[in-house]
Amino acid sequence: MSSETGADGREREPEPEHARDEEAVSRFVERFAAEMTEAGMQRMASRVFAALLADDDGSMTSAELSEQLRISPAAVSGAINYLTQVSMVGRERDPGSRRDRYRLHNEIWYATFAGRDRVLTRWEHTLKEGAQTLGPDTPAGTRLAETAEFFEFLQSELVGMMDRWRDYRKKYDLPGGKN
């Protein structure tokens, strides 16, 4: 690789073609985090998740997240606790270190939506029980029964949609699509 002359007349190595505009990355992280927060995710968890999503290897330490997002280690810890609880992020040890590294799970969106299936099943069962408790012919019982049916429908559609996603990934040779 040849060197270039900078504005100050000094020779310097050219920036690689894939060099990041850190300010633009930061704007993306904050914008996507705001979208996720508006959809109901905790604000700090949204910011940490978006930062991990924008990282090339999808993994950062607490110190790296703290520095990039300009937040306290306690804020990172709280966000990571939430993200691990909802299975969006995993925790691993840096080799030869005592520091934890936080990593996005492979197929994050697939896993997240597949995990929602369990939640929908629990809600569906609870709603059906509630409809029986309130009486299936009462307005509240009817409302709960209809909501349970909606979740049952959503689950059946979700299973088919996830199957179609796997086929789509294979067809277009997307990362992870060869499984």
N, C-alpha and C positions, 0 to 999 in steps of 0.2 A: 504494500500500500504506500503510495507516495504522500509526501507532506504538502500542505498548502500554506500560503502566506495569509496571516490574519490581518485585520484592519490596522493593528498596531505595528505591522511589518515583521512580526516574529513568525517563524515557521511553526506550524502545529499540524498534528494528524487530523485528517478530515473526520468529521463525525460519521459514524456508521449510518447507513441508509435507514435503519430501523430506530434511530435515536428518538426518544420520546420528548415531547413537549410536556414537561412536568406540570406546568400550569394548566394546560388543556386536560391532562389526566385528572388533576385535582378537580377541575370543573365537572368533568364527567362523573367522578365518584360522588360529588355532592349532589349533582342533578339526579343520578340514579337512586341515591340514598333517599332523596326527598320524595321520589316517586314511590319507593317502597314504604316510606313512613306514611305517606298519604293513603296507601293501601292497607295500613294497619300494623306494620312492623315497628318495633321500638326504634327510636331515632338513632341511638348509638349503635345498636345491632345492625341497622341499615347501613350506616357509614362504614363499619368494620367489614361487613359482607361485601359491599361495593369495592372497598379497597382491595380485598382479597381477590375479588373477581377481576379486577384490572391488573393484578400482578401477574407477570408472565408464568410463574410456576404455581400460582394460586396458593402461596404460602408465605407467611410472615411471622416474625416473633412479636411479642408484646411491645418490645422497645421500638421495633420498626413501625408497627401500627400507631403507637403513641406519637412517634416523631412525624409520620406522614400526615396523620389526621389532626395533630396538635391537640391531643386529648391526654388525660391523665392515665397512668397505668390502671387505676381503679376503674375508670370508665371502660377501658379495653377489657378488663377482667369480667365486668358485668355483661358486656356485649357478648363476649366469648361464651360465658355461661349460658346465656339465652340461645345462641346459635348452636351450641353443642346439644342443648336440650331438645331443640327442634330438628336435630340431625342435619344441619346445613354445613357444619364445620367440624373437623376432627382435630384432636390434639395429639402431637407426637413430640418426641424428644429429639433435639439436634444431636447427631452422633458425637460422642465425646464431650457433651456439654450438659449442664443442668438446666438449660433454657428450653422452654416449650416452644414449639413451632405450631402455628395454627394453619390448617390446610383445608381447602374446599374438598368436599367429597367428590369422587369421580361421578360423572353423570348427575351433577347436583340437582338439576331441575327434575329429571326423571325420578330420582330418589325422593325429592321433596313432595312431588305430586303423588307418587306411589304411597308414601307415608300418610298422606291425607286420606287414603282409602280406609285405613284403620280408624281414623277419627270419624269419618263419615259413617262407618259401620256402628260405632258406639253411639253416635248421635241418633242414627236411625232407630236403633233398639230402644234407647231412652225415650224418644218421641213416641214410638208405638206403645210403650208401657204407659206413658203419660196420657195418650189418647184413650186408652182403656180405663185408666184411673179417672179421668175427667168425664168419661162417657162418650162413646163414639157418635152419639146423636146430638151432643151439645155443640154450640159454636166453637168453643175452645178445643174440644176433642176432635172436631172435624178439621180445624186448623192444624192441630198437631199431626193428625193422620196424613193430611195432604203434604205437610213439610217432610214427614218420614218418607212418603212416596217420592218426593222430589229428590231426597238424598239417595234413595235406592236407585232411581233413574240415573242420577249423576254418577254413581259408582259403576253402573253397567256401561255407561258411555266412557268413563275414564279408563276402564280396562281395555276397551277397544281402541281408544285413542293412544294409549301407551304402546299397544301392539303395532299400530300403524306408524308410530314414531320410530320404533326399532326397525321396521321395514324401510322407512324413509332414509334413516341413517345408513343402512346397508346399501340401498339403491344409489345414493349420492356419495358413498364412500366417505362419510363424515367421521371424525375421530370417535372411536368407540363403537362404530357401526359394524364391525366385523365379528362381534360377539355372537 
